[in-house]
Amino acid sequence: MSSPSSAGAAAARMQQLSSAASSSASDTTVLGSNGSVPSNARPLFPPKRILLLRHGQAVHNPRAESARENGCSFDEFLQLMEEDDQFDAALTELGESQATEAGRRAHVRHALRNVEMVVSSPLTRALMTADLVHPPPIATDAQTNNASEPTPRRVCIEEFREINGKLLNAQRLPRSELERNFPDWCFRQIPSEDETWRPDELESREACSDRGYRGLLWILQQTEEHVLLVCHGGLLNYTLNNNARVVLVDGRQTGKERCITKRFGNCEMRAFVATVWDADVCSPHEGTSAMGDAQTNGAKEPVITLEEVEMAESHALDADKEEKAEVI
């Protein structure tokens, strides 16, 4: 039976947002760390449950991440990454162990059991992490002949790559090579060659954040309700904390000792209820976003709320459905 009250809270929240999506407006104000969604806002699509996972430790991470934990400046952090840089940096042995062990944890397996789509950055470390944490199913001959795509489908999206340019670890392989290395993935969404990496210029935080926002919009427009997204610490940090169109909400009942805005650690997974709202009635808190108003070229764009919930909460609705089915 599903006994924790926190699990019921997550299911109730999903139901509340789903009901709002089919009516003219929501019945509550969503207040986040960097903005709010007022009570007259209208969800544009039904909410989804998204598991956000940062890749395991990669070859450029050990010294830079250790220095960051000890409070180094961004310039020092960047210098250490440059010193340890490597083209499309793969996972270290520790990084592979982190991903394998994460996939074996009971609460992670429970959260992954109903995932319908796995989305990844096109960088090797993210794809490797995704396949180790949530391995592709071993298809039988009959399944191979009858299925056009594996279940869950695995899709690579360019928008979710790490902050781009300057560093070799931000440069990706050509699509043809990615297809050979990761045959279970669909790479049709990315260009055949890496067209955006620049050797002498690091992408701005605003541009990186904008990519992350557009990637989330793409996910929220897909038919799948349960999604695993595997990407990068910088991209997640800038998208969740520095974008006026992304409102981060703390819906957790427990675990609040960790601030929701804290940067993701290697192979750290967090669960969210994601909803996209009509921008006409949404506005960020003044002075809290690096990107200003939620608009581009004068046109307002939808606002996304990412409401963090406990890992067990994120799939409480499905657990309740299964329990009712067993009773029947």
C-alpha positions in Angstrom: 0.0 0.0 0.0 1.1 3.6 -0.5 1.2 5.0 3.0 3.5 8.1 3.1 1.5 11.3 3.0 4.2 12.8 0.8 3.3 10.3 -1.9 -0.3 11.3 -1.8 0.7 14.9 -2.0 2.6 14.3 -5.3 -0.4 12.5 -6.8 -2.7 15.3 -5.7 -0.4 17.9 -7.3 -0.3 16.0 -10.6 -4.1 15.7 -10.6 -4.5 19.4 -9.7 -2.2 20.5 -12.6 -3.9 18.0 -15.0 -7.3 19.4 -14.2 -6.0 23.0 -14.7 -4.7 22.0 -18.1 -8.3 21.1 -19.2 -9.9 24.2 -17.7 -9.5 27.9 -18.3 -7.1 28.5 -15.4 -5.4 27.0 -12.4 -6.8 27.4 -8.9 -3.6 28.2 -7.1 -0.6 30.5 -7.4 2.7 28.7 -7.9 5.5 30.5 -6.1 9.1 29.7 -7.0 12.6 30.7 -6.1 12.9 33.0 -9.2 9.4 33.8 -10.2 5.7 32.9 -9.9 2.7 31.6 -11.8 -0.5 33.4 -10.8 -3.8 31.8 -10.2 -5.3 32.9 -13.5 -2.5 31.2 -15.5 -3.4 28.4 -17.9 -1.3 25.2 -18.4 -0.7 24.8 -22.2 -0.1 21.0 -21.9 -0.7 18.3 -19.3 2.2 18.2 -16.7 5.0 15.6 -17.1 7.3 13.9 -14.6 10.9 14.5 -15.5 13.9 12.9 -13.8 16.9 15.2 -14.2 20.3 13.4 -14.1 23.7 14.8 -14.4 26.3 12.6 -16.0 28.9 10.6 -13.9 32.4 11.9 -13.3 34.2 12.6 -16.6 37.9 13.0 -17.2 37.8 16.8 -16.9 35.8 16.8 -13.7 38.0 15.6 -10.7 40.2 18.6 -10.0 37.8 21.2 -11.1 34.8 19.9 -9.2 37.0 19.5 -6.1 38.1 23.1 -6.3 34.5 24.3 -6.8 33.4 22.4 -3.7 36.2 24.3 -1.8 34.9 27.7 -3.1 37.3 28.5 -6.0 36.4 31.3 -8.4 34.8 30.5 -11.8 38.1 31.5 -13.5 40.0 29.0 -11.4 37.4 26.3 -12.1 37.7 27.0 -15.9 41.5 26.9 -15.8 41.5 23.5 -14.1 39.1 22.2 -16.7 41.3 23.5 -19.5 44.3 21.8 -18.0 42.5 18.5 -17.8 40.6 19.0 -21.1 39.8 16.2 -23.5 37.8 16.0 -26.7 34.2 15.0 -25.9 35.4 13.8 -22.5 34.2 10.3 -21.6 33.4 9.0 -18.1 36.3 8.0 -15.8 36.3 4.6 -14.2 34.7 6.2 -11.2 32.1 7.8 -13.4 31.1 4.5 -14.9 30.9 3.0 -11.4 28.7 5.9 -10.2 26.3 5.4 -13.1 26.1 1.6 -12.7 25.6 1.9 -8.9 23.0 4.6 -9.3 20.9 2.4 -11.6 21.0 -0.4 -8.9 19.6 1.8 -6.1 16.0 0.8 -5.2 14.6 4.3 -5.2 16.2 5.0 -8.6 14.9 1.8 -10.1 11.4 2.6 -8.8 11.6 6.1 -10.3 12.7 4.7 -13.7 10.2 1.8 -13.9 7.6 3.8 -15.9 10.0 6.0 -18.0 8.6 6.2 -21.5 11.4 8.4 -23.1 15.1 8.9 -22.3 16.5 12.1 -23.6 20.3 12.9 -23.6 22.8 15.5 -24.6 24.9 14.4 -27.6 28.1 14.3 -25.6 29.5 10.9 -24.9 29.6 11.2 -21.1 25.8 11.8 -21.0 24.9 9.0 -23.4 27.2 6.6 -21.4 25.6 7.6 -18.2 22.1 7.1 -19.6 22.9 3.6 -20.8 24.5 2.6 -17.5 21.8 4.0 -15.2 18.8 2.9 -17.4 20.2 0.3 -19.9 18.3 -0.3 -23.2 16.2 -3.4 -23.1 17.6 -6.5 -24.8 15.2 -7.0 -27.7 14.1 -10.5 -28.9 14.1 -11.2 -32.6 10.3 -10.8 -32.7 10.5 -7.4 -31.0 13.3 -6.3 -33.3 11.2 -7.2 -36.4 8.0 -5.6 -35.1 9.1 -2.5 -33.3 10.1 0.7 -35.2 11.6 2.2 -32.1 12.8 0.7 -28.8 10.8 1.2 -25.6 11.4 3.5 -23.9 12.5 5.5 -26.9 15.9 7.1 -26.6 16.4 10.5 -28.2 19.5 12.7 -28.5 18.8 16.5 -28.4 21.4 19.1 -29.3 19.8 21.7 -26.9 21.0 19.7 -23.9 24.7 19.7 -24.5 27.0 21.5 -22.0 27.9 25.2 -22.2 29.5 25.3 -25.6 32.8 26.4 -27.1 36.4 26.9 -26.1 36.7 23.6 -24.1 37.4 20.4 -26.1 35.1 18.5 -23.6 32.2 20.5 -25.0 32.8 19.4 -28.6 30.8 16.4 -29.9 31.3 13.6 -32.3 29.7 13.6 -35.8 26.3 12.1 -36.0 27.5 9.0 -38.0 30.0 8.1 -35.3 27.5 8.6 -32.5 25.1 6.3 -34.3 27.9 3.6 -34.5 28.8 4.0 -30.8 25.2 4.2 -29.5 23.0 2.1 -31.8 20.0 2.2 -29.5 19.6 5.9 -29.8 17.8 8.2 -32.3 20.1 11.0 -33.5 17.8 12.4 -36.2 17.3 15.6 -34.1 20.9 16.7 -34.3 22.9 18.0 -37.3 25.3 15.6 -39.0 28.3 17.7 -37.8 29.0 19.8 -34.8 28.1 23.2 -36.2 28.1 25.4 -33.0 31.4 24.7 -31.2 33.9 27.6 -31.4 37.5 27.1 -30.4 38.1 30.7 -29.1 34.8 31.6 -27.5 32.8 30.2 -24.5 29.1 30.4 -25.0 27.4 32.9 -22.8 25.4 31.7 -19.8 22.3 33.3 -21.2 22.6 31.4 -24.5 23.2 28.2 -22.7 20.2 28.8 -20.5 18.1 29.6 -23.5 19.0 26.3 -25.1 18.0 24.4 -22.0 14.7 26.2 -21.9 14.0 25.3 -25.5 14.9 21.7 -24.9 12.5 21.5 -22.0 9.8 23.0 -24.2 10.5 20.2 -26.7 10.1 17.5 -24.0 6.8 19.1 -22.8 5.3 18.9 -26.3 6.0 15.2 -26.7 3.4 12.6 -25.9 5.3 10.7 -23.2 4.4 11.6 -19.6 7.4 10.0 -17.8 10.9 11.3 -19.0 14.5 10.8 -18.0 16.8 13.6 -19.1 20.6 13.1 -18.8 22.7 16.2 -19.3 25.2 18.5 -17.6 25.9 20.5 -14.5 26.5 23.9 -16.2 23.5 23.6 -18.4 21.2 22.5 -15.5 22.5 25.3 -13.3 22.0 28.1 -15.9 18.6 26.7 -17.1 17.1 26.2 -13.7 18.5 29.2 -11.9 19.2 31.9 -14.5 16.2 31.9 -16.8 13.1 34.1 -16.4 11.0 31.5 -18.2 11.9 28.7 -15.9 10.4 28.9 -12.4 12.0 26.4 -9.9 9.6 25.4 -7.1 10.2 23.4 -3.9 7.4 20.8 -3.6 9.4 18.5 -1.4 8.0 17.4 2.0 11.4 16.2 3.2 15.1 16.7 2.3 14.9 20.4 2.4 18.4 20.6 3.9 19.6 20.6 0.3 18.7 23.9 -1.4 16.8 23.3 -4.7 19.1 25.7 -6.5 22.3 23.8 -5.6 24.4 22.7 -8.5 23.9 19.0 -9.4 26.7 16.6 -8.4 28.1 13.9 -10.7 25.4 11.3 -11.3 22.9 13.1 -9.1 19.2 12.5 -9.9 16.3 14.8 -8.9 12.6 14.4 -9.7 10.3 17.2 -11.0 6.7 17.8 -12.0 7.1 20.0 -15.1 4.3 22.3 -16.5 4.3 24.9 -19.2 2.1 27.9 -18.7 0.6 30.7 -20.8 3.1 33.6 -20.7 0.5 36.4 -20.8 -0.2 36.2 -17.1 3.2 35.0 -15.8 6.1 37.2 -14.7 9.4 36.7 -12.9 10.2 38.4 -9.6 11.9 41.7 -10.3 15.7 41.6 -10.1 15.9 37.8 -9.6 16.7 36.6 -13.1 19.8 37.2 -15.2 17.7 37.2 -18.4 15.1 39.9 -17.6 11.5 39.6 -18.7 10.2 36.3 -20.1 10.2 37.4 -23.7 12.2 37.3 -26.9 12.2 40.2 -29.4 9.2 41.7 -27.6 7.1 38.5 -27.8 6.3 36.7 -24.6 7.1 33.0 -24.4 5.6 30.2 -22.2 6.8 29.9 -18.7 7.9 26.4 -17.4 7.6 25.5 -13.8 9.8 22.7 -12.5 8.4 21.6 -9.1 10.9 19.4 -7.3 9.4 16.4 -5.4 10.9 13.5 -3.5 12.0 10.6 -5.7 9.3 8.4 -4.2 6.7 11.1 -4.8 7.3 11.5 -8.5 5.7 8.2 -9.4 3.1 8.0 -6.6 0.3 8.4 -9.1 1.3 5.3 -10.9 1.7 3.3 -7.7 -1.8 4.3 -6.7 -3.2 3.2 -10.1 -1.4 -0.2 -9.8 -2.7 -0.8 -6.3 -6.2 -0.1 -7.4 -5.8 -2.5 -10.3 -4.5 -5.2 -8.0 -7.6 -4.8 -5.8 -9.9 -5.0 -8.8 
